[in-house]
Amino acid sequence: MHDAHVAVVVAELTLAGTRDTIRVLAWLKSNAPQTKVVVVANGVPSGGALEISRKDFEQSIERSVDVVFPYDAKVAAQAAKLGKPMAEIASGKLAAPFNALSGMVLNHASEEGTAVEVQASGNKSLVNNLKSMLAKPKDKAA
């Protein structure tokens, strides 16, 4: 973990998720302080039927949530049916968190520290965005 540049901590907004997130964040802070941590809330229902509110979750872990993935049973079922990852078939509102997360990880992990643009268009999937970003040659100008 000492060589990691970015760590993504994924949690559900539950009491157990809050407890585990606090433990993981404390471990990362003491064992890998140089690592940028991205906190992701996964499976957040749109109706507001949460075990713990986002505000209470953020107060408990003493930091804000960086990306929120909404719960979408339709897209999950479609992905399972097609045998593809959700990121590849996500479009519209569900594609935005995938693009935001990939942008955060890729921007921080880039060697030169230059911004990597992540397109949030509904036509391109996250997988295509990643393929195009990784295919670009890196300029090492002196």
C-alpha positions as CSV (number, residue, x, y, z in Angstrom):
1,M,0.0,0.0,0.0
2,H,2.9,2.4,0.4
3,D,3.2,2.6,-3.4
4,A,-0.5,3.3,-4.1
5,H,-1.3,6.7,-5.4
6,V,-5.1,6.5,-5.2
7,A,-7.4,4.4,-3.0
8,V,-11.1,4.1,-3.7
9,V,-13.2,3.3,-0.6
10,V,-16.7,2.2,-1.6
11,A,-19.4,2.1,1.1
12,E,-23.1,1.8,1.5
13,L,-24.9,4.4,3.6
14,T,-25.6,2.0,6.5
15,L,-24.3,1.8,10.1
16,A,-22.1,-1.1,9.3
17,G,-20.8,0.7,6.2
18,T,-20.1,3.8,8.3
19,R,-18.2,1.8,10.9
20,D,-16.1,0.0,8.3
21,T,-15.4,3.2,6.3
22,I,-14.1,4.8,9.5
23,R,-11.8,1.9,10.1
24,V,-10.5,1.8,6.5
25,L,-9.9,5.5,6.4
26,A,-8.0,5.4,9.7
27,W,-5.9,2.5,8.5
28,L,-5.1,4.4,5.2
29,K,-4.2,7.6,7.1
30,S,-1.7,5.8,9.3
31,N,-0.3,3.3,6.8
32,A,-0.4,5.1,3.5
33,P,-0.7,8.9,4.2
34,Q,0.6,9.8,0.7
35,T,-2.4,8.0,-0.9
36,K,-5.3,10.1,-2.2
37,V,-8.5,8.6,-0.9
38,V,-11.7,8.8,-2.9
39,V,-14.9,7.9,-1.0
40,V,-17.7,6.5,-3.0
41,A,-21.3,5.9,-1.8
42,N,-22.8,2.9,-3.6
43,G,-26.3,1.8,-4.1
44,V,-28.0,5.0,-2.8
45,P,-31.7,4.8,-3.3
46,S,-33.4,7.8,-5.0
47,G,-36.4,7.7,-2.8
48,G,-34.6,8.6,0.4
49,A,-35.1,5.3,2.2
50,L,-31.6,5.3,3.7
51,E,-30.5,3.6,6.9
52,I,-28.3,6.6,7.6
53,S,-28.4,10.0,5.8
54,R,-25.5,11.2,3.6
55,K,-25.0,14.1,6.0
56,D,-24.7,11.9,9.0
57,F,-22.4,9.5,7.1
58,E,-20.1,12.3,6.2
59,Q,-20.1,13.7,9.7
60,S,-19.2,10.3,11.1
61,I,-16.4,9.6,8.7
62,E,-15.2,13.3,9.0
63,R,-15.0,14.0,5.3
64,S,-17.3,14.3,2.3
65,V,-18.4,11.7,-0.1
66,D,-16.7,12.3,-3.5
67,V,-19.0,10.2,-5.8
68,V,-22.5,8.9,-5.3
69,F,-23.7,5.9,-7.3
70,P,-27.5,5.7,-7.3
71,Y,-29.3,2.3,-7.0
72,D,-30.7,1.3,-10.4
73,A,-32.0,-2.3,-10.5
74,K,-33.0,-2.0,-14.2
75,V,-29.4,-1.2,-15.3
76,A,-28.0,-3.8,-13.0
77,A,-30.3,-6.5,-14.4
78,Q,-29.6,-5.4,-17.9
79,A,-25.8,-5.6,-17.3
80,A,-26.1,-9.1,-15.8
81,K,-28.3,-10.2,-18.7
82,L,-25.8,-9.0,-21.2
83,G,-22.8,-10.2,-19.2
84,K,-21.2,-6.7,-19.3
85,P,-20.1,-4.4,-16.5
86,M,-22.5,-1.6,-15.5
87,A,-20.0,1.0,-16.5
88,E,-20.1,-0.2,-20.1
89,I,-23.9,0.0,-20.5
90,A,-24.6,3.0,-18.2
91,S,-26.0,6.1,-19.9
92,G,-27.6,9.3,-18.8
93,K,-27.5,10.1,-15.1
94,L,-25.9,6.7,-14.2
95,A,-23.0,7.3,-16.5
96,A,-22.0,10.6,-14.7
97,P,-20.7,8.9,-11.5
98,F,-18.7,6.4,-13.5
99,N,-17.1,9.2,-15.5
100,A,-16.5,11.3,-12.4
101,L,-14.8,8.5,-10.6
102,S,-12.6,7.5,-13.5
103,G,-11.6,11.1,-13.9
104,M,-10.6,11.5,-10.3
105,V,-8.5,8.4,-10.3
106,L,-6.9,9.0,-13.7
107,N,-6.2,12.7,-13.0
108,H,-4.4,11.9,-9.7
109,A,-2.6,8.9,-11.1
110,S,-1.2,10.7,-14.2
111,E,2.5,11.2,-13.9
112,E,2.7,14.8,-15.1
113,G,-0.4,15.8,-13.1
114,T,-2.1,17.2,-16.1
115,A,-5.9,17.0,-16.3
116,V,-7.4,14.1,-18.2
117,E,-10.7,15.0,-19.7
118,V,-13.5,12.6,-19.2
119,Q,-16.4,13.1,-21.5
120,A,-19.8,12.7,-19.9
121,S,-21.7,12.3,-23.1
122,G,-24.4,9.6,-23.2
123,N,-23.1,8.1,-26.4
124,K,-19.7,7.0,-25.1
125,S,-19.4,4.5,-22.3
126,L,-16.9,4.6,-19.5
127,V,-15.0,1.6,-21.0
128,N,-14.6,3.5,-24.4
129,N,-13.5,6.6,-22.5
130,L,-10.8,4.6,-20.6
131,K,-9.7,2.9,-23.8
132,S,-9.3,6.2,-25.6
133,M,-7.4,7.8,-22.6
134,L,-5.0,4.9,-22.3
135,A,-4.4,4.8,-26.0
136,K,-3.1,8.4,-26.1
137,P,0.7,8.5,-26.2
138,K,2.3,10.4,-23.4
139,D,4.4,13.4,-24.4
140,K,7.7,13.6,-22.6
141,A,8.8,17.0,-23.7
142,A,12.1,18.1,-22.3
